[in-house]
Amino acid sequence: MKLHLIGFFFLLSIGLSSAQNITIGSKFDFDQKSEIEPQIVLADNYNHYMLSILNRDGMQSMHKVVLRKFDQKNLLVDTFSKDFAIDMFTLHNYRGGFELNNNQVVVFIESYSNKRKVSELMQYTFDKTTNSFDTKVVASYPIVSLSKSGTFSVSISPNRMFFSIVYQKTDSKKEPEENDCYLLDGKTLNQIWKKTVTFTDEYYSTDKIVTNSGKMIFVRDPRSYKDTPYLTVITQDNQENKTFEEDTRIQKPISFSIGTQDYLMCFNYKRKGVRGGDFGNIMVYDLAQGKVLKNNAIDDFNRTPKIKDVLIRKVFMENNEIRVFVEGSYQSGTKPSTTFPNSTFQDPKFNFGPAHLLVFSFEGDLKQNIKLENNPEAETDLFQSYGVLNIKGNYIVHAGLSVKATNFYYGFYKLNPNNKFEKTSISSDYSERGLYGYKNINQLIYYFNDTNNFLVARLYNDGQMALVTFPLN
């Protein structure tokens, strides 16, 4: 009996010590339907912030940049916001939020005003040393009407050294396509160069990205299926076209670098022959040589019915390998319309499907294809099915909490690259005892190296959110 009591108190002490290592912050209001793109920024040993965009249209329209400040115990200590609604006649599009340095974040908002007949790109920079926002009009263009206005796009290089901003003017088959291109310094936001790029062929520009060396890349898609896309590489003093093999259709390329050389990676498919879907190949493209190093066949994603997209989430360059984390989404049904909430209209509902770690050699060969455990129950509006960090040479994957056959599973595990990316569960019970009425925002994960603590975010059924820290065991 005495031994049983000792064992009981030993287990109890372990449970209590584990619980004491978990820091659950105070709950705060979070508008799940209207707040988008939350991310942890400006973190140090004293405070961390959560940046999000509140972009609600309709009768209760609200447009704000929101920065919430937390202390070491995840208690909300302050909230800073910037209203970017110009007037009720102006439409607003979020074009990205980025951490510039240890003290500043920037948010880009595109606006269209039919009343003022102008399209603008606004730049809102928050500085935590002054707790204030600085507002700047990056570029402004007159418009004829909302249906005849141009479009801004914003991209940041993988090394975060450059921003590219492109204003594509009204696109017409009968007129040349004209783009004003701006390259900004990724730390100061100062303009490095500006130039106008004009195209006169029967193509149109889709994706626009920037490389680690500051080159802008335009994807030029043909208006006819008889032709093949090509790339245009733009620098301050040059404009050069790069081609693909015949009939290659590319999907949302991303750039990366090996040393000083720029490369692209993208899913693609062939128009000719039997087409099994849009994501049957993934290529590595040498930008300097203008050629495909390797186009690897991959059939995992096209097996998912109604697959909509496959996104490249993270790219790591280590041990002479390119390690790529990807995630697919598919239409899983419909849900009540958010635009017309009291009607019978339905919006498509999307969930996450296959998630993989793809490992390539520097020559572009696909060496390993590792299927990741993820949470397919997460809808795509706010959540991702997993988040990933590289910590001390290991990849930590956070797939949140899921329920299978009334059992609860903590999707928190480690991939060891030194052992063929073997998966090991991390035994960190970061739940609230007996409470499962919440969802983890899986991609919202941060690691504090000094304290060996993880930071995650959870959204409760009552619409509130809390941040949680716990140690890496």
Order of alpha helices (4+ residues) and beta strands (2+ residues): alpha-beta-beta-beta-beta-beta-beta-beta-beta-beta-beta-beta-beta-beta-beta-beta-beta-beta-beta-beta-beta-beta-beta-beta-beta-beta-beta-beta-beta-beta-beta-beta-beta-beta
